[in-house]
Amino acid sequence: MMNILIVDGSALVCERLIKMLSELKNIKIISQARNTLEAIQVRKKINPDVVILDIRLPDGSGFDVLQDIKKSSVRTVVIILTNFTYPIYQRKCMELGAKFFFNKSTDFDKIPEILKQLIRDSETGKSACLNKRLETVNTKKKKISIWQSQQEK
């Protein structure tokens, strides 16, 4: 069973994630947090397998939560889900240990697939999903999300 912590200041986003993820097997949403302080306290208490984290929070930022996770838990997978998809934010999140970086507006529906892959990887002892990272490529018309294996580089 994969334990999930959702950290987002929006109750609507949390509700949408919970509804979407409740349909998945082997997923348990064990808690939610609406701000930075609550997220850090809850994470320390429950030690989730996965944290779905927004960058902008009412009392601080997801960067603070990422730094706390990086200091104390190497096994927690962090998925950034934000509307603030600036390249500098993406780089900083990856440097702080986030494994995935998604745009709430366009990539929301990718979260279940990532979690399914993480479950499959944990069952087989592989970490193929974690050896990939999301890169955003700017085109003239829109941003395109591309998966690239770090091994393929």
N, C-alpha and C positions, 0 to 999 in steps of 0.2 A: 504494500500500500504506500503510495507516494503522498506525503503530507505537504500541503500548500498553504502559504501565507500570502494574502493579497494586501498590498499597501497602495491605497489611492485615496485622495481627498474627496472623490466623487462617489456618493452612495449609488448613483445610477450605474457607474462603471463597475463597481463591486457587485451589484446585483446581476448585471449582465454576465460578468465572468462566472459568478456562482452558478447561474442557470446553465450556461454553456458547459462548464466543467462538471456539473453534477451528472451529466449524461455519460461521462467517461468511466470505464471500469478502472479499479485500482487507484482512484484519486480520492483524496479526502481533504476538503478545505477545512483546516483546523482553526483558522483564525483570520481576522481582518484587522487592519489598522488604518486610521484615517490621517495620521500625522507622523512626523519623524520620531518624536519621543515615544509615542505608543508603539511604533514599528520596532524600534530598538529594544524596548522592554519586552514586547511579545516574542520577538525572535529569540532573545536570550532564554526566555522561559520555555518555549516549545521546540526550538531547534528544528525548523522545517527542512524538508528536502529541497523545496523550491520556493523562491520568493518572486512574486510578480509585483514589480515596483514601478511607480510613476516617478518622474524626476521632480516635478513641482508638487510640493506638499504645503499645507497651510502654515506650518511653523518652521519650515526649513526646506531641505531638498533631499531627494533620493540619494544624492552623493554622500550625505552624512550616513545614511543607512548602509550604503555600499561600503564605506570605509569601516564601519562597525563590523560588518560581515567579514570583510577581508581580514581584519585583525583577529577574529575569533573562530571562524568556521570555514575550513577549506572545502567541505563537502556540499555546502549549500549552493544550488544552481540559481543564479539570478537572471530573470527575464525582465528587461526594461520594456514597459509599455507606456508610451508618452505621446503627447501632441507636439512636444518640443524636440524635433528630430534634427537639430543642427549638427553638422559634422563634428564640431568641437565637443558637443555633449556626448556624441556617440564614442569618440576617441576616449574621453575621460571615463565613461562608463566601462569600456573594455579594459582600460588601464587599471581600474579599481576592481576588476574581476567579474563583471557582468558577462554572461555567455551569449546573450541574445539581446538585440535592440530592435524594437518594433514601433511603428507608427500606429497610434490608436485608430486613426481615421482610415487607414488602408490595410493594416496588417492584423487587426484584431482577431480574425478568424484563423490565423496561423498558430495561435496559442495551443489549441487542442492537439494539433498535429505534432508540435514540439514535445508536448507532455507525453503523448503516445510513444514517440520515438525514445524519449528518456526512459520510459517504463520498459520498452523492449530492450534497450541497451543495458539497463540494470539487470534484467532477467537473464541476458546472455553473457553478461560480464563485459560487454563491449562499451566503448564510449565514442562511437562514431558520431553521434549527434553533437557531442561536446568538442569534437575536432573540427567543427564547422563554425563559421561565423557569418553573420549577415552583413553584407556590404551594400551600401546605398550608392547607386550611380546616378548622377544627375544627367538628364538629357534635356533637350530644348523644350520638350513638352511636359515631362513629368519625371518623378523619381521612380526608379525601378529597383526592386530588391533582388539581389543575386546571392545565392548560396555558393560559397567556395570552400572546398576542403582545404585546410591548412597544409595537408599532406600533398595536395595537388600543386601547390605554389612552387 
